């Protein structure tokens, strides 16, 4: 006989077909006859696509097109005698990344603050490492027109992201401001920029910037592209952030008002932290787009990663190597985009702790 | 300096064409507990929200602690420091812990240092009987607990006046008592309280005065005894017959 207490404290094991490998197969691949057909069709398609591709990649492909040009792919026409500076820069970033993993998970607030400070000053340090100084023998000047390849793509993307973020947030706040002039100007900016293709903005940065600046100031094409990228991305970011702002209930503003917080404190402590968290997915999506869009700067004569990859195709030994080169370029873009995407999911999970 | 901590004269408010407040004359002495009753849409919530400028009044005068409530942001800030408010929907900040919810304003508006603010917060959490929830997020608490945190958050600014805007209306029945108990304790400490509520028990036990609103006007004002046993106005009688079955 089982008594009531036994019933509440003992459990039967679930059927063997419901758990483990068998259970997984049943639930995911062979749940119904239709699922079973789909499973086999998918397997067939994978076979038809993957097998010849892998066979080509292993036996026929001429990967020397990539391996002999790897330095050019990484930094473009940056002088080979100086390119150790690029690798030191990469080394510093990787080292900071690894250190961060440990430090930000650790308990010490002090070392976290130090790490954040290091991150904040590192771009300037790396910039001077790469650019060098006029007349210096240890770090001679490397002209900006010589910066290219993945290095250039990264600089454009990182600057674009870092600079467009604050501008975008300010534009979003401006667009929902009570002050009409600020509201109209923000709206006008956002709508004009969003109504124009990125390539047009890039051309305008090449043509218009010299009109605004004094005539004796010559701005390198790379800087113009950086500014164009940031300003273009800011308009889209503003609209994403505005979506997040609209998701904040009125009660949050009222509670902050009733406590006597100033408008700035209300935004900084209450509204923006909540608004930005809800829009992490679209913002990261936009940053991934921005990273890939940096390939458009080739049109104004910059030698970004994709442009440099294409230049391999005109080398005597690799005239027919389109497949290898484009596949490799796609793979590189994918790896970094996927890394950004995974990082954003991790960030969402971290920030989501204890949420409603 | 007048004997009143809050003084309102001829306060009027419109939403577009609709007139929500039609000239409210109202004054509160320090330490008084006022309960505002009235059917929905009578303007009672709108009125208490004008006292701390969550709603702007368009005619009439409001003085709090002798400071006039007008478009001067310094006056508004001054007045808001002295008025705590508790909302129907709690309005806790979901991304901050209970502790951070409570200490945010004392640290940044009152400019207390963090340990002082946290000590005060723990004191208040003891008082509302949930010190063990200090480092949880609002989403992890029950409705009654959230509302008690909201009360602690308002009290942390050491206000002279507390406004309650239907504080128990969004709560499950079994949680109403825990919030009312806190409010009753608070009333007994001599805090000046204005509460919009349908809790007749609260009104009868601690209110010094009951103010009855209808159609944007104060229809009747009396002590709880006389208000419930001997209402003067027909609309008051009708309202009482509807709520006291």
Interface residues (C-beta under 8 A of the other chain):
Chain A: X249 X251 X252 X254 X255 X257 X258 X259 X260 X261 X262 X265 X269 X270 X273 X274 X277 X353 X354 X355 X356
Chain B: X52 X53 X54 X77 X80 X81 X83 X84 X85 X87 X89 X91 X92 X93 X94 X95 X96 X97 X104 X105 X108 X109 X136 X137 X138 X139 X140 X153 X154 X157
